[in-house]
Amino acid sequence: MSESTRGIPRREFMKAAVAIGGSAALSACLDRGGMPDVSKGPSDLSTLPERQHAWNRFLATDDHGNNVAARHKILLFLNYRGDGTPTDAERETVERSLRSLERAYKRGHDGLLFSIGYSPSYFERFGATDVLPKPKALASFEDPKLDEQDAVVQLESDHPQLVLAAEEALLGNRDELNGVDVSGVTDVFEKADRRTGFVGDGLPANHQDVNGIPDSNPVPEDAPLYMGFKSGFKKNQASEDRITIRDGPFAGGTTQHISNIELHLDQWYEQDSRDQRVGKMFCPVHAEKGKVEGVGNNLGDSSEMTDECIDHVEDHARERGMVGHSQKAAGARKDDSPVILRRDFDSTDGGKAGLHFVAFQRTIEDFESTRTAMNGDDLAGNSSVGQRLNNGILQYMTVTRRGNFLVPPRSLRSLPTPNPK
């Protein structure tokens, strides 16, 4: 971070610092904006939820009761340094590090939210192959690289300084945060990859000078995501209870799927009309009836996928030559309820407009069935809708990576065995 960054607006500067990462970026961030005044975490950590994924109560809500995601994100992928299986001493090292973060910052969007999950590859070192399905391509037109790192830590906060500082602490580059002694995990793990991003009103518009976005700067100023519409409506999200594993050795945990998706939005913004964008994102009925105003805040707590959309997907494909993304996804509900909880975010990693699609669900099969519904393969074979063309928003996305992870309950989060006691 050089002197030339002095002229960059603060929000752009902070986002750039998160994307760059490292001690120098954190120092520049602190030099520019200081460290926010954030309360410490509880002295009694047993008061924190046993579910690592229990974030909703710690998030802000909008006027309609929708949870508002923390604005700045880091996905830190780690590999276990050892050759065999982890030792109790190594588990204690990891747990001590995670507990130090919990003590340093209160849990919440205006503090720090984090979780750690483990891959099928991690559990294979114990000879266990049935803990979690391996990641795979989920469409005939996909050829993603498969993430096989041992673990992933997801860090989130409204304050970019906090996610950077927490990352640096985990990597052993800081020994104090917010007046609390902290320790790292680098004796046990080595960094394998790092992905960053953001979500929230104004952030995509402020960071649209990247490949995949037209030069006309078309992203709406109040859009929370690059494609220009609100997502994460309360009634379109699975509850934290719904995604929680109910029985077995990891009861109280959940599963996590992480996809890296490149966005190609030239046609989306420069050829498609507003009505086409609404129809492809939501449902053709939404476009015809003018249901979506601006980025969709007027929809309240639901994308309004009524029977008029859900029950007529095939009719819309045949008669209108278009189906909507939300319209298809609604077909994956069970007992009329969503089965995945999305916590995805946009990214400029590699200088490209992207989306890190992060989904939590009780089983990986729940995610895969949702993705099957989104593919709309049956529609492509029986209508003018193509395999990707006018088939929701598939034509604007390329999945480059996929990974599956198990997110254990807090009491088992530090280097778990396949059958913890």
Salt bridges, closest charged atoms under 4 A:
GLU3 OE1 - ARG6 NE 3.99
ASP31 OD2 - ARG6 NH2 2.49
ASP62 OD2 - LYS230 NZ 3.29
ASP88 OD1 - ARG91 NH1 3.03
GLU95 OE2 - ARG99 NE 2.90
GLU95 OE2 - ARG413 NH2 3.06
GLU102 OE2 - ARG410 NE 3.06
GLU102 OE2 - ARG413 NH1 2.71
ASP110 OD2 - LYS106 NZ 3.06
GLU124 OE2 - LYS134 NZ 3.16
GLU142 OE2 - ARG371 NH2 3.50
GLU142 OE2 - ARG402 NH2 2.56
ASP147 OD1 - ARG195 NH2 2.82
ASP147 OD1 - ARG401 NE 2.81
ASP150 OD2 - ARG125 NH2 3.09
GLU156 OE1 - LYS73 NZ 2.73
ASP158 OD2 - HIS109 ND1 2.59
GLU167 OE2 - ARG194 NE 2.57
GLU190 OE1 - ARG81 NH1 3.74
ASP193 OD2 - ARG195 NH2 2.96
GLU240 OE2 - ARG343 NH2 2.90
ASP241 OD1 - ARG51 NH1 2.68
GLU262 OE2 - LYS352 NZ 3.25
ASP272 OD2 - LYS280 NZ 3.06
GLU288 OE2 - ARG320 NH1 2.46
ASP301 OD2 - LYS235 NZ 3.79
GLU308 OE2 - LYS289 NZ 2.99
GLU314 OE1 - ARG318 NH1 4.00
ASP315 OD2 - HIS312 ND1 2.94
ASP315 OD1 - ARG318 NH2 2.73
ASP344 OD2 - ARG342 NH2 2.83
ASP349 OD2 - HIS356 NE2 3.09
ASP366 OD2 - ARG242 NH1 3.74
ASP366 OD1 - LYS334 NZ 2.78
